[in-house]
Every structure is written in structure tokens, then in C-alpha cells.
Amino acid sequence: MKFLQFSVLPFLIVILSVSGANLARHPHRDFLRCLSLRIANSSTITYTQNNPSYSSVLNASIHNTRFSTPTTPKPYAIITPRKTSHVQSTIYCSKNHGFQLRIRSGGHDVEGVSYVSQVPFVILDLVNFRDVKVDTKNEVAWVQSGATTGELYYGIASKTQTLGFPAGICHTIGIGGHLSGGGFGILGRKYGLAADHIIDAKLVDANGRVLRRKSMGEDLFWAIRGGGGNTFGVVLAWKIKLVPVPPVVTVFTVNKNLEQNATKTFHRWQYIAHKLPRDLFTTVWVMKVNSSQVGRKTVQASFKGMFLGRIDVLIPLIQYAFPELGLARENCTEMSWVQSVLYFGALPIEPVEILLNRSALPRLSLKAKTDYIRQPMSETGIEGFMNMFLEEGTDFAITMIEAFGGKMDEIRENELPFPHRSGILFESVYIVQWTNEEDAGLCINWMRRLYSYMSSYASKSLRGAYYNYKDLDLGTNNINGYTSYEQASVWGLKYFRNNFKRLVRIKTMIDPMNFFSNEQSIPPLLSP
Ligand code: FDA
């Protein structure tokens, strides 16, 4: 394969040396001057380090404190656009004055990619792009990227109790990153991913063109629904199709620890969860807890579920399909779909206005990894996995094991960039958190050991990973200079499997000079 990198290299050298010359002059001052020439009162939406609000604007949506230490590289400026033209101007000025652009919507990127870079950079923070317009008659909504899932859910629920949207369970995640990376949540078995329900989008590309579905074409529209928006442009807003939900749903939790047959119950769950009726989503959360013996710890598997129906239907269903769980009426609660989102977020279910609180959750440092499991683990394998939670560094560790099947089984692998569909029993999201930076090494090492332990159970031929929980351990683009197709394939194939090739082709078409680049963006490589 002959790559575009060779053909564009001479031009790049010229461009880099031109921007290098700019850098040698006054890149910062020139960037600000550029903005001020293009945007009236640009200073009201621009925060440089001299601005007293710089730190609060920067930290407002940093959700992984691992990337807000004194040594973390900071942006030269944060731009908080109010209009599309502000976004166009920021792209133009960043490109012309040698700054990399990092796009931030909700700031939940687990590797801090939306607000940290190793090269001079500015942040385009979409905090002012937060409109949610719900049209219940046509069962659609337009939602801007800077809104959170909570703001979207609240916007829907304040108009109707019988429509919902199948996206993630944490209400503070941003629409921009979440939808462009896929988006799996408690309605996933019934309806698939958030990205499966996008019907239009508004994007600004590297040339400042404002594109809608029709003008961007089906290739690019395909790519931004799971291939990561930040590779292709700034997605300002999304038109989504809402889905029916009943006015009352039932949630439940059954906790079992190592002394209460957690291992056996989890072992059995693997054979059942993906085959249950698609109205029933179940998940197992594994974590360390206090044992009933004073001063001792044990590991708990918390079996949680959401059923699109009432308790009286759910209980016999579970008693028939999964009697080992021992589900009882007192484990179950009926509520509205929107309250169930709060329930899964471990928050009080009332008042639902908490969905509008973007800082309702504690902020910790964290590292995450993901797996897709196609074959049930043995009981011994599960026991080993659970016992690892008794090791040091696991005080705030959790694995969320989410059942697939249902609608996820029916969508073709290449329908959208997110390929992990048919035949997957469950997705495992491993998260380790810490409050004291001195524990970072211990916790991250534990996470890497856990991941290595799971390698024999994860998809055998090609171990998959979920782009929405980026993992830079899988590999990164070169900071300076081009990254080869082969190099990027190492992580690209894990996230996107065979869709990676198509993403590369689309990237090459839409952004051949790789303006939108970051540690794991798709590199523009293509044979002529
Ligand atoms: P952020 O603003 O940090 O952006 C994430 C990435 O998308 C960055 O690379 C950024 O540049 C890019 N981006 C953001 N806005 C863009 C835009 N407008 N245009 C182009 N590119 C843009 N996932 C899931 O599927 N189900 C779940 O239940 C959860 N739950 C969850 C809980 C918690 C606490 C965390 C930290 C994460 C999750 N996630 C998740 C993962 C989540 O979906 C993922 O981190 C999203 O990328 C977050 O989107 P934000 O906009 O908040 O992040």
C-alpha cells in the first residue's frame, strides 16, 4: 500500500516550516489577533492564562483529575464559541497559527484527549452549545454537542413519559463525545447504540465548511456515528430519533459477595443474560466491599437490571429464566425511564432536576479499559478475576459487565464504525480510580494486570476495545510527523475491526492534511 504520507510530505514540510516561522514570531499574539479580526468581541469567549477565569473554565469539565495536575500541559487558550462562525474562526486561526485544536463537549474523555496535548494547543469548549429541542410529534430531537445526556434525558422527559433515548447511564457525559463514539446504555439491548439513532448532524470541517448529512455525504455521516468526531471535524449538533418507552419501568439490584455464591451466579448469568427478552437489560458490577467479618474485605457482584415493564411481569420472568439470582419483590422498584437513569447512576431518583447538574458526580483520577467477551468464562476464571479485587490499589475499582444480545445482535458489524455486535455476550468496562496521586502507579499497574489476566477470555482472534473508553496503552499516533497505517492499525483494528480501513479512507478525503489530530485520531493514509 502506497500511502498519502509520501505524496504530501513535501507540502507538509513547507507548511510546518511556515507555521514554525509563525511560532518563532508571536504565535500566541498572532492567534489572538486572528480571532479578534474575525470575531466581534472575541475576548468575551477567549480565556488565556492571563484571564482570572482561565482555571475555572478549564477545570469546569475535567472529569479525570489524573489530567489536571500542575505538570499536565495546559492549553494556550480556551475558546467557548456562541455561534457557528466562532467555531469556523477558531479552526481557521488555529490552523494558521500552528495550534492543535482539542474539541471538548462534556470533558469525560478517559484519557483527557479533549483537553490535554503534548504540542501547543487550544481548546474549543462547546459548553455554550447546549440546546435540546424535542419534537414529540415526530419523535425526534435536535441536541447540541455541549449538552449532557442528562440535559437531553431531562428535555425528553419534561415533554413526554413515553419516549426515551438509548444512550449512556452517566448523566454528565457530553453528547459530542458520547454520540460520536457510539453510546451504550440501559436501552442498548432493546434499541442498540445512541449512534444507531442519529439521523442528521451539523459539522464544521477543517476548511470551515458547515455540513449537514446531505452535504457531507453518507461516508462522512457514517464515520462520525461511532468513529470519533474529533478525527473528522467539530460536530455542533445531532438530530436523533427518539424511541418508545413505557411510562413505568422496573429496576432491581441483587448483591452477592464471594461468600454468597457470587462466582456461581455470575457464571450462570453469562449463559442467560444475552438471551433474555430484549426488554430486560442486566449488568453485573464487581467491586471490593466490606465483609460481614469485621475488618475484612470481600468482593461483591451486584446484579442490576432494568425492565421495560412492571414488577409483576418481571419477577416470574426472572424466576423462570434465572432462578439462581433469587430475585425478590423487595429488590425491585417501579419508576419512570428517566428516573431509572439516575438509579443506574447511583443517584437519588428525585428530583429529576439533578439531571441538569453537570457537576453532580465526584471527580477522581481514573484509568479504564474494555473487553468484548464471546465465550463464557469458566468458574475458576471468574474466581481468579474476582479475587484480583482483593489486591492493593482496588479501593475504588469497578468492572461493569453489560449484557449484549437483543438488538445488538441484529446490527451488521459494518453498519456503523462501532463493530462489536453479533455474538458478543457482554462488554466489560474495567475502571480503577484513586484520590491520591501517589497511588496512580499502583492502581494503573493493577488495571494492566487485570487486563492481562482477562486476555485469555477476551475475543480470541482480535481483542476488541470500545473507542468511547479510550486506552492509550493500546498505542498512539506519533506526536510529530506522520503515523503509518500499520502503526495506527494496532489500536484502530481493536476499536473498529474491519471498519478501520473505511475510516482511514474517509479521513483522507475530508481532512488529508490531518488538522484534526490527537493521540488516537484516524490518520489520513491512502494509496493514490
Ligand atoms: P469529551 O468532551 O472529553 O470528548 C470525548 C472525545 O470526543 C474527545 O476526543 C473529544 O475531542 C471528542 N469530541 C467531543 N465533542 C466533540 C464534538 N462536538 N465534535 C467532535 N469531536 C468531539 N460510554 C457509554 O457508552 N456508556 C456509558 O454509560 C458511559 N458512562 C460513562 C461514565 C463516566 C463517568 C465516564 C467518564 C465515561 C462514560 N462513558 C460511557 C464514556 C463516554 O461515552 C466517553 O468518554 C465520551 O467520549 C464522553 O464524551 P464527552 O463529550 O463527555 O467527552
Residues whose N, C-alpha, C, O or C-beta is under 5 A from the ligand:
A	BS01	FDA	I103 R104 S105 G106 G107 H108 D109 V110 V113 S114 S145 G168 I169 C170 T172 I173 G174 I175 G176 G177 H178 G181 G183 F184 G185 G229 N230 G233 V234 V235 L236 N468
